[in-house]
Amino acid sequence: MRKYHRAFGVYGICIRNGKLLVINKNGGPYINRYDLPGGSLEEGEGLSEAMRREFLEETGLEIEIEENIGVIDFKLPWSWKDFTDVHHIAVYYSVNVVGGQLNIPEQFEGQDSLGASWVSEHDVSLDNASPLVLKTFEWLNSETLGIDTITYQDWKVLRN
């Protein structure tokens, strides 16, 4: 019997010189992988507010949101608490940097970024990137997110 943890978050796609800004994930099912800057909403927080806050917390960069690209969802095995899997629903935004500088983020409870870096499509694979990053490069090539849930039956959590 599968039991799904539903995770909902907002994620920013920032491209510069053909490279994507990613964070080095420090927790959750994407630990030790590249992931998009972003995350969950705090109590009473709107989507765009959460996007700007999460991006700043995880990268040190202030952003403006260009557009809402769309929503996609992923399912994958993740043993956490009494859950067997995660159902991750991700709202994608195209963003531009307007201030700040890349830095090592302050570490606090709930902070899951160890810092940010720029990667090309050739730098990422299923072995080192989250489904969100892989889908971003697919979107950059096709200009569509698709509508079907993407399921990773054999997902490996890269524990320390």
Sequence and secondary structure as in RCSB ss.txt:
>XXXX:A:sequence
MRKYHRAFGVYGICIRNGKLLVINKNGGPYINRYDLPGGSLEEGEGLSEAMRREFLEETGLEIEIEENIGVIDFK
LPWSWKDFTDVHHIAVYYSVNVVGGQLNIPEQFEGQDSLGASWVSEHDVSLDNASPLVLKTFEWLNSETLGIDTI
TYQDWKVLRN
>XXXX:A:secstr
   EEEEEEEEEE EETTEEEEEEE SGGGTTSEE SEE   TT  HHHHHHHHHHHHHSEEEEEEEEEEEEEEE
EEEEETTEEEEEEEEEEEEEEEEEE        TT  EEEEEEE GGG  TTTB HHHHHHHHHHHHS   SS E
E TT      
